[in-house]
Amino acid sequence: MSHLIADEQTTGGGRTNWAGNYHYSTDRLHSPRSVAEVQRVVKSCDKLRALGRGHSFNRIADSAANQISLKDLSEMTIDPKAKTVTVGAGVSYGQVAPYLDRNGFALHNLASLPHISIAGACATATHGSGNTNGNLATAVSGLEMVTADGEVVTLTRERDGDRFRGAAVGLGAPGIVTKLRLDLHPTFEVRQVVYENLSLSQLENHLDAIFGSGYSVSLFTDWQNHRATQVWIKSKVTPGTPFSIQPDFYGAKPATRRLHPLAGHSAENCTEQLGIPGPWYDRLPHFRMNFTPSAGHELQTEYFVPREKGYEAVLAVEKLRDKIRPHLMITELRTIDADDLWMSTCYKRKAMTLHFTWQPDWEGVQRVLPLIEEQLAPFDPRPHWAKVFTMKPAKIQAQYARLVDFKALAKEYDPHGKFRNAFIQTNLYDG
Ligand SMILES: Cc1cc2nc3c(=O)[nH]c(=O)nc-3n(C[C@H](O)[C@H](O)[C@H](O)COP(=O)(O)OP(=O)(O)OC[C@H]3O[C@@H](n4cnc5c(N)ncnc54)[C@H](O)[C@@H]3O)c2cc1C
């Protein structure tokens, strides 16, 4: 059951992931400064794994032999005519966003925090919220990677079709990504309004409308009292249109001060609320760039279910509220549009996600995860690739119709499994 972060206490290195729930299994971290140096590192290693900003909660970025950080590949170039930006694989959303905004552009969406690398986020199908917003990898229109033999390969959405769709959410397996090209939109402003105490019963008949009430909508719940404690609605600002905060949202009432999703935490590290407009990159994430995101020490889990089953899934998990409560900080519900990226958790499926921010107590969390997974089993859950879960590999593999093609693609670029670590071996290859 604990195959994902089983040996978190044991390994030698002093470096940990962001949450500190495990140490990386090697001290060998390569930090090339150019694509040519990446090629040299790749050629010199038998086993190698790309490391982004280390925000994953499981061992997906780990290696027992070598890791490679692309942090120094930090160039950013906008093509205003094509409305794209090309970024080095070390660039984070926090770095690219203000640069885009200054130049009149925006990305379609962001995750709850800007600290993560674009390459790491796209590799794991990281997402924000919004009924019609695809995950962050859906903005990728081209990528450059170094394959196991040290060659540089470029794939684009328009030219490479399936091959591109296979590599865009690559889980670090086909190659070491060195550059990404992202689609841009004209810059926009967003207002964030928070409501308190929404009855979960409202989701029975209004799930699409509730999640569609803004550009990006999140519901937070502690699973107590059949209610969402907070609803965060992020809406695009239409210049010249009068705005006032509605006094009632399906029975929920507007917050009169800024709130942190966790009751009792200061809202200082949260993005601006109360309907005050601001740039897209300072409203779409929940947490501000120069502050610690979320609560700090924590674990996270998230399951993607078909959106039309969202309410049923909520009711199924709610039955476990007393077992969940001792370990939970907060749950967040979000929606994401379907896409066609093979290993995406939203592959061909509009999703609602049930996310759990846990106390940093793996012993307790790993007891409750199988119970949640059992409750969600009728809804074909797909666990977030970068968060903790205990689902059996065979169940995960059954969720990915293009898995065989993905493995063939990975084999073509990496015939001897140079980039395949224990996480990939277990979850994609073992039965
Ligand atoms: C506080 C917090 C909040 C979060 N909020 C959200 C959220 O709102 N939505 C969401 O979906 N997720 C969220 N996450 C999860 C996070 O988005 C993922 O863990 C993401 O993958 C982290 O990016 P990273 O740069 O830290 O990558 P890492 O964790 O370092 O790596 C992730 C994966 O990407 C691969 N990778 C990294 N760089 C490359 C490269 N150059 N080439 C090939 N593969 C590469 C790694 O090998 C690994 O498999 C959150 C995490 C934290 C800690």
The ligand as a Gaussian input file, in Angstrom:
#p B3LYP/6-31G(d) Opt

LIG

0 1
 C        1.347000      23.929000      -1.897000
 C        1.079000      23.170000      -3.160000
 C       -0.030000      23.492000      -3.909000
 C       -0.321000      22.786000      -5.092000
 N       -1.403000      23.154000      -5.818000
 C       -1.721000      22.469000      -6.940000
 C       -2.830000      22.847000      -7.735000
 O       -3.499000      23.847000      -7.500000
 N       -3.145000      22.060000      -8.801000
 C       -2.436000      20.956000      -9.125000
 O       -2.799000      20.260000     -10.080000
 N       -1.319000      20.616000      -8.427000
 C       -0.950000      21.351000      -7.353000
 N        0.171000      21.005000      -6.648000
 C        1.020000      19.923000      -7.157000
 C        2.085000      20.484000      -8.096000
 O        1.496000      21.260000      -9.102000
 C        2.825000      19.336000      -8.795000
 O        3.473000      18.599000      -7.805000
 C        3.861000      19.841000      -9.814000
 O        4.293000      18.734000     -10.564000
 C        5.027000      20.471000      -9.120000
 O        5.909000      21.055000     -10.044000
 P        7.459000      21.069000      -9.696000
 O        8.101000      22.069000     -10.588000
 O        7.697000      21.214000      -8.251000
 O        7.863000      19.613000     -10.206000
 P        8.531000      18.370000      -9.418000
 O        7.687000      17.984000      -8.277000
 O        9.952000      18.673000      -9.138000
 O        8.453000      17.252000     -10.587000
 C        7.211000      16.771000     -11.000000
 C        7.376000      15.854000     -12.209000
 O        7.779000      16.612000     -13.333000
 C        8.906000      16.024000     -13.943000
 N        9.711000      17.084000     -14.513000
 C       10.090000      18.242000     -13.920000
 N       10.846000      18.969000     -14.766000
 C       10.945000      18.242000     -15.899000
 C       11.638000      18.426000     -17.117000
 N       12.361000      19.508000     -17.360000
 N       11.560000      17.448000     -18.068000
 C       10.821000      16.327000     -17.841000
 N       10.158000      16.108000     -16.701000
 C       10.229000      17.056000     -15.746000
 C        9.623000      15.315000     -12.807000
 O       10.468000      14.272000     -13.283000
 C        8.439000      14.765000     -12.045000
 O        8.003000      13.596000     -12.654000
 C        0.516000      21.718000      -5.505000
 C        1.674000      21.413000      -4.762000
 C        1.953000      22.143000      -3.601000
 C        3.189000      21.823000      -2.831000

